[in-house]
Amino acid sequence: MAGNPRALLLTAAVLLVVVSASLTDSAGWPSALTFDIETPLTDLDNWLVDNRETSPLFLYFLLHISNFADSSYDSILELLESMGWIGVTLVGTLTAWAAGGSDLSRRALRTAATALGVFVACGVLDMWEPTMETLALMAVAVLCAAAVGLLLGLASGLSDRCERILRPVFDTMQVMPAFAYLLPLVLMFGIGVPSALIATVIYAAPPMARLTSLGLRGADPAALEASTSLGSSAWQRLWTARVPLARKQMMLGLNQTIMMCLSMVVLASLIGSGGLGDEIYQSLGSLDIGTALTAGIAVVLVAVLLDRTTAAAGERLDDSVAAGTSRMLARVRLGVWGLVVALFALFAAVGTAIGERFWPTAWTVDITDSLQSAVDWCTDHLGSGIPVLGGTVTWAQGFTEHVLNPLRDGLTATPWWALALLAAVIGWLVGTWRAALTALVSLGLAGSMGLWAKSMDTLSQVLAALVLTVLVGLLVGVLSARVDRAERILRPVLDTMQTMPQFVYLIPVIALVGLGRTAGIIAAVIYASPAVIRITAQALRHVDPAAMEASRSLGATGRQQLFQVQLPLARKALLVGVNQGVVLVLSMVVIAGLIGGGSLGYDVVQGLSKGNLAQGLPSGIAIVCLGILLDRLTQPAHRRART
């Protein structure tokens, strides 16, 4: 260590934190360095309420956007309801079959069967009406997000200047938790569908834009050169060469946009978007876990339907590009899509005459009481009283008392200047002076708003969840990379976990450990682990084969290969996994404010649900500051430069 000045500097900063925390009696942020943010926000909120019907900004701009969002949502919802449950089920199943290939292949039949099963299950669970509300909002959000993402992707993919301008915007949007998009929109549009729709579009458009840009920039130069040699104009090259060659990436971007739309639509129930998310939110608020689980099952089914359908369409597109499509098969597929459109129009016109608007009540099954009984049984028999082991509730209480509370107390007992110095040192060591300055500004902004104690409480939860996420991700990722059978077993589990919206993770956790900070941390670990597991497994599997072969030729054991070859060579990719875990954990810990997480997350949730801007916005800004802080401290400079 004596010959390593970086290690000496980090050790000195850590020792300063420990010593200052032990010797200082008062460690809170000084009141002289805070400013009043609640009063101007309250005044702004009051001004908006008073001028919403008279200000030109609202009358000639925001009002048109709000009316478009409301009318689009209402029109599609009315259209789905006018088709009746028979029409929606039939057209939805036929659409999934057409997306899978419009033939008798296993992929097409499996996709159609999945769609049919999802619609029937949502009806049987008595969740048909909220499912239609969710699908209506999803339809508008996906169309708008895909259009915005496509336009931004074209601009970024064709213009270096646009790419340089949009890259930091997309980077910042990926760091910000999902809820952060809701706060300023509630300020402008109030609680309701317009805020939810616009927030969903902003949140879900970047994947489409980035992957479209990636596909356009990665087009085969030989194909572009051939197109140019044939006398094609720039516009012709775009639509006949660049876009067709980028279809795979664009379809992947559409899949990611759809899944992010669903996640955001469910989360937007906090501001009155309705649908399945509202069923979950209201049920969690009243601790009706049975109803929340039922709605959660419906959300997962819708997520599986959308994911499988878009994935099947992407696979079929790859097959067509790879092998070519015969004219006869192309005509058959075109005819099937024509049939879908015709049936859609038919049921929209006479659907209510053929069947009821909603799923028949006589064909529903109430499982809420059974699920609630199962939850109560888990609480009574698994929560505590298990010999030797104790139980899940006992473990949660022990984790809170022995891990969370000491970590929170340690952070709050440490002088603010010592923590700021440590963050700056770490930022400079892993990045540059810009990372150190960003860390200082992030902590300073959170403290200057008078939210230092709550920020440290939230930071303690994020750090605990991040450590557990990294441990789980590394252990399971190593197992998946080294054992083929484990990888095959984990793949469908991880696929399902990554399609589930955030709200859904809260429900089973409450059933096992009850309300509290530990419940939020467990939900965060479950939510963030799949991404870390997959990045770890992929990094280890793609280690240079020559290095692995050289280690085997030298007689290295499997353990030596893992710790001395694979992990060191995969270090950069593993840091990317840690960085991704930071973003996911932070967003989930905030949502855990619904189930007793407290601190900043609770303020944000309450501010959103009550439309209290002065309560929600400062806490939201503080959480974004924590996200930027942790992102910069876990993303090395060489990674940012390469990105």
N, C-alpha and C positions, 0 to 999 in steps of 0.2 A: 504493500500500500504506500510505502514511503516514496517509491518511484512513480507513483500514479497521482498526479495533481488533481485529476477529476475525482478520483475516489476520496482523496483527502478533503476536497471541497464539499462533497456530498456528506461525508461523515461529520464534518464540522457543522454543517447546517442541521443535521439530525440531532446532534448533541445539543446545539443551541435551543432547538425546539423542546427537547426533554428537560433541560435545565431550567429554561424560562417557565415551562409549565409547572415545574415543582416549586419555584421560588416566587412566582407572581400570584398575588391574591385576587386581583381583578383583571380579567383577560378579555372582556367584551370590547366591541368596537366603540371607540370614544364618541360620545354624543356630539362633540364639537365638529366632528367630521361627517355628520349625517345631514341630509337635507329632507325637507318635507315634500314627499311625492304624492301623498294621499289627497291633500287639499287641491292641487291643480287637476288631478285626475277626477276628483269629485266635481269640480267646476266644469271640466270638459264634458263629463257625463251629463250634467245638468244642461249644459249648452246644447248638446246633441239632442236631448229629449225635447227641449224647448224649440229648436229650430229644424227638427226633422221634417216638418211639413211646409216650411217657408224658405229654407236656404236653397240657393241655386245648385249647390253641390249635390244635394239630395234630389231636388226636383228634376234636374236635367242630366244627371249621371247615375248616381247610386240607386235612385228609384227605378230606373229602367233595368238595371242589372237585377235588382230584387224582384221586380215584376216578371222578368224573363225566367228567373230561377223558380219562382212560385208557379207560373203558368206551365212551364215545361214539366215540372214534377206532377202537378195536378193532371195534366193531359195524359201523361203516360200511366199514372195510377188509374185514372178513369178508363183508359184503354185496356189495361190488364183486367180490371174488374168487369168491363163490358164483355170481354172474351169468355168469362166464366171459368170455373175451375177445370172443366173438360178441355176448353180451348187452350188454356195456358199449359196444361199438362201435355196435350197432344203436340202442340207447336213447339214447346220446349224440348220434348223428347226427339222430335223429328229434326230440330235444329242441331242437337247434339250428335245425332246419327250422321247428318250431313257434314258436320265439322270433322267427324272421325273418318270420313271417306265415302259415305253414301254407298257402301257395299256390304257384303256379308263377312268381312274380315273380323278378326277378334277385336281389333281396336275400335272399329265402328260400333259393333254390337255392345261392347263393354261400355263405351261412352254413352250410348243411348240408354242402356240399362241403368247406368248411374243416374242420369237425368230423371228417368221415370221413378226410380226409387226415392230420389230426393224430394220430388214434388209430392209423391204419395205420403212419405214420412212426415213432411211439414203439414200436410192436411190432417193426417191421423193424430198428430200431436196437438191439434187445435191451434196451430200457429200460421194458418194460411193467410189471414189478413195482414199481420205484421210482416210476413215474408214478402207479400206483394208490395207493401210500402218500402221495404228495403230494396227490392229489385227495381222499383220505379226510380228511387233516388240513385241507385247504382247505375241504371241505364243513362240517366242524364250526366252523372259525374264521369262515367267512363268515356262517353262521347266527347265531352268537353275537354277532359284531361288528355285523351288521345290526340285530339286535334291540336291543342296547345303544345303538347309534347312533340308532335310531328313537325309543327312549324319551327319550334325552337331547335329541334334536332337537325332540320334541313339547314337552318341558318348557321348552326355550330359546325355542321359537317362540311359545308361548302365555303365557309369564310373563316380564315384564321383569326381575324379581328373579333368576330362574334364569338368564336370559341374561347378566346382569351377573356372576353367580357363575361361570358356565361359560366365559365368554369368555377370561379370563386363563389358565384351565386349558388350554383348547384352544391358545392362543397358545404356552404353554410346551411343550406336547406336540409342536407343529409344529417348534419349534426343536431339541428334543432328537433326536440321531441315533437310528436304529432300534435299535442294539445296546444303548442305555441301558436299554431296557425289559427286557432279558434279565437284567441283573445282579442287581437285587433279587429277581427271581423265582427265580433259581437258589439264592439264599440261603434262600428259604422252601420251595421244592418240589424242589430238587435238579435234576440233569441228567436230561432226558427229555421226553416228550410234554407233560405238564402245564405245565411252564414255557414251552415253545414255544407252546402253544395260548393261554395267558393273555396272553403278551407280544404275540402276533399280534392278539388281540382289542383290547387296549389301544391298540396302534399303529394299527389300521385303523378303529376306531369313529369318531374325530373327523370324517373327511370326511362320513360318513353323517349325523352329528348336525348339522354346520354347514350342509350343503346342505338338510337337512330343515327346519331353523329358517329358513333363507333363503327356502325355498319357501312356508312358512306365513306369514311376515311380508310376503312380496311378493304375496299373493293379491289379486285384483282387488277393491277396496273396493265397487264397484257390485254385484258378485255377492254379496258378503257382506251388503250392505244389502238386496238383494232376498230373500235367504234369511231375514234377520231379519224383514222385513215380512210374510213368509208364516207367521210364528209359530214358526219353528224354535228349538229350544233350543240352548244352547251346544254340547252333545254332538252334536246333529244337524248344526249348522253345521260342526263339525269334520269329520265323516265324509262329509257330502254336498257341502260347498263347499271348505273349506280343503284337505283332503287331495287331492281330485281336481285342484284347481288347482295343487297343488305336485308332481304326479306327475313332471313333467319333471326338476325339480331332485332329487327323491328317486331317480329312476333314475340320474341322473348320480352322485349320492352312492354308490349301490350299485356302480356301475362302478368308482369310485375305491377303494371299500372292497375289492372283489374283487382289484384289481391290487395294492393294498398288502398284502393278506393273502398273495398269492403271493410278493411280495418278502420279506416277513418270514418266511414258512414256509421259504423257501430259506436265508435268513440263519440261521434257528434251527437249522440242521444243526450249528452250532457247539456246541450243547448237547444233541445226540443226538436230534433230531427225525426223522432218517431221510429217506428219499425221494430225490428228484433232487438236492437240496442236499447231502445227505451224500455222494453220488457225486462231486460237484464238489469238495467239501471234502477228502475222502480222496485224490482224484486230484491235487489241487494240492499237498497235503502230501507226496506221493511223486513230484512232478514228472512224473506221467503225463498229459501234456497231451492226448494222443489221447483217453483216456477222459473227461477233463474237458470237452473240446470236444463229445463225443458227448452227454454229459449236459446240457451247456449248450444244445445244439440242441433237445433235448427240452423243456427249461425254456422256451425261446423259443416253441416250438410251442404249449405249454400256455397261455402268456401270450397269444398271438395268438388261440387258440380262445376263451378267456374274454373277452377284450376285444371280439372281433368279435360274439360271441353277445349280450353285454349291450348293446353299441352297437346291434345290429339290433333288439333288444327295445325299446330307447328310441326308435329311429326309428319303429317300428311304432306305439308308443304315441302319438307326436306325430301320425302320420297319422290315427289313430283320433280323437284329440281335435280335429284340424283339420277333417276331412271327415265325421266320424260313421261308425259302422259298422252296416251292414245286419244285420238279425236273422239272415238266412240265413248270412252270413259269420261272424257271432258264434257261431252254432251249430256251424258247421264247425270253427272254431278250438277251441271247447270240446270237440268230439268228438275232435280230434287230441290235445289234452292228456289226455283220458280214455284214449285208446289208449296214450299214453306211460306213464301210471300202470299200465295193465293189463299192458303188456309188461314193465315194471319188476318187477311182482309175479311174473309168469310166470317170467322168467329168474332171479329171486332164488330161486324154488322148484326149478326144474329146469335151471338154466343149466349146471351141471357135467355133466348127462346129455347135453346137446346138444353141448357143446364143452369144451375144456380150460379150466382155471382161468386159465392164463397163455398168452400168445402162443406159438404153436408154435415150438420151437427151429429146426426145419427151414426156417422162413420168415424167419429173421433174417439180417442181413448185418453182418459185423464190419468197421467202417470205422475202428476205432481205430488200427490199424497204418498205414493210409493217411494218416490225419490226423497221426499222429506223424511220419511221413516228410515230410509237407508242412511241419510245424513245424521239423523238423531242416533241411530245405532252406532255409526262410526264415532260420533262424539262421546257416547256413553262407554263404549267398549275399547276403542282405540285411543281416545284422548288421554286417558289416565287409568291407573289401576292395574296395568299389565305388570305382573311380577318381574322384578329385576329391571326390565326395560323402562317402565314408567308409562310412556304413551306419547302420542304426537303433541298434545297440548302441553304436557310436562316438558318435552324437549323444546318446544317453542318458548315457553317461559324461561327455561334455563339458558337458551341462546340469547334471549333478550337481556337477562340479568348479568350473564357472564361475558357476553361479547358486545352486544349493541350499546348497552348502557355505559360500560367502561370506555368504549371507543368514542361515543358522543361526549362523555364527560371530559375525556382527554383533549378532544378538539376544542371544546368550549373553554377549557382551562388554559389552553395555550394562547399566549399573546398574539394578537392579529398580525403584528409586524413579523413575528417569528414564522408563522405559517406562510405569510406572503413571501418572505425571504426564501423559505424552503421551496415553495412553488416556483419562484424565479430561478433558483439554482437548478432544479430538475429540468425546467424548461430550457435553460441554456445548455445543459449537459446533453439532452436528447435531441435538441433542435438548434435554434439560433437565438440571437438576442431578441428577435421578433416573438418567438415562443415565450421567452421570459417576460417580455413586456405584456403580451396578451394575458399571461397568467396573473400578473399584478393588476392589470386593469379589470379583469373578471372578478377577482376577489374584492378589489376596491369598490366596484359598482354594487356588488351584493351588500357590502357593509355600509356603504353610504346611503342606501335606501332604508337603513334601520333593520335589516333582515339577517344580521350576522349570526345570531344564535340559531335561528331556524335554518339558515343555510348550512351551518355545521351539523345540525341534526340530520338534515337530508343527505349531506355529504357522508356522514357515518353510515347511513343505510346503503348508499350507493357503493361505498368502498367494500362493505361487508358482502353485498350481493355480487360485486365484481370479482372479489377473491374466490368466492364459491363457484361462480360461473366459469372462471378460468380453470379452476381445479377440475370441475366436472368436464369441461370441454377438452382439456388436455388428456385426462384419463380415458374418457370414452373415445376421443379422437384417435389416440394411440392404439386402442383396442380395435377400432374400425379399420385403421390403416394396416395393421399387422395380421388380422384374422379375417379372412374372406367371409366366413360364415357370419361373424358378427356384423360385418358391413351389410350383408344381404338382409339380416334381420332388422338392423337399425334404419335402413333406407326408407321403407314405408312409414316408420314411426316418425322420422325426422321430416318427411314430406308432409305428413298430417299436421305436425306441430307448427311447421312454418306457414301453413295456410290458415291457422286459427287466429282470429282477431284477439287483441290484447284482453278485452273484457272477459273472455271465456276462461282464461287462466285463473282468474280470481275465484271462480265458483268452487271447484274441488278443493282448493287450498283452504277456503273458509270451512268447508265440511270437515277437514282434518285437524286444523290447528286453531280455528276460530279467528276473531278479529285481532288486529295488532300489527306492529311493525314487522314482526317475523313473518307473518302471512304475506305481506307485500314483498319481502325479500325472497321467499320461496317462489312466489309467482314470477318474480323477475328472473330468477335463476332458470326456471323452467322455460320461460319465454326466450331468454337470450342464449341458452346453451346450444340449441341446434346450429346456429350460425357459427359459433366457436368450434363445435365438434366437426362440422363439415370443412371449415377452413384448415383446421389442424390435420384432419385425415388427408385432405388433398395435398397439403404441403409436404407431409411425410411420404406420401406415395410418389410424389414427383421429384424427390431428391435424385441428384445425378446418379444414374445407374453405374457409371464408371467408379465413382467413389464407393458405392456399396460393394461392387465387385472387388475393388482393391482391399477393402476392410475384410472381406471374407477370405481373400487369398492370404492375408496376414494372420488368419486364425481368430478373428474377433468373434465373440459370442453375440447372440441376439441382443443381450443387454448392453454390451459394449457398442454395438452398431447403433442402437437407439440413442444412447447418451453421448457418444463421442462422434457420431457421423450425422445421423438424421436430424436430431434436434438442433445441433449447431448450424447445419446447412439450411434448415428451415426457419431460422430465427426471424428473418424479415417477415415471412408470411405469418408466423405465429403472432408477431406484434400487430399485424393487420387484424387478426382475429381478436386480440385484446381490445384494439380500438373499436371494432364493431361491437364487441360486448359492452363497452362503455355507453355507446349510444342507445342500445337496446335496454340495458339495465336502467339507465336514467329515465327513459320514457315510461318504463313499467313501474318504477318506484313512485313516480308521480301519480299514476293511475291508482296505485295502492292507497292513496289518500282516501279513496272510497271505503276502504275496509280497515281504517284505523292507523294508516301510516303516519298521519299527522304532518306537522311542519309545513313546508312549502307546498307539497302536493295537496294537502287538505285545503289550504287557502285558495289554490287554483281551482280545485273542484267546486268549492263553495262559491267562489267568485263567478265561475261560469254558470252554475246552475241557478244562481240568484241574480245574475246580471250585474253584480257589484264590481265595477271596473277598478275601484280603488283597492279592493282586496285581492283580486285575481291577477291584475297586470303586473304589479311590482314583484309578486312571488314568481310569476311566469318568467319575467326578465331575469330574476335571480337564478332560476333553474337553467335557463339558457346559458347564463354565465358559467355555471358549474359544468354544463356540457362542453362548452368551448374550452374551459380550463382543462378538463380531463382529456379531451380530444387532443389538445396540443401536447400534453404531457405523455401521451401514449402513442403518438404518431411521430416517428423519427423524421429528421430533416430530409434524409435521402428518399423517404417514402413520399413526402409532400412534393419534393421536387419532381420525382418520377410521375406522380399523379398529375 
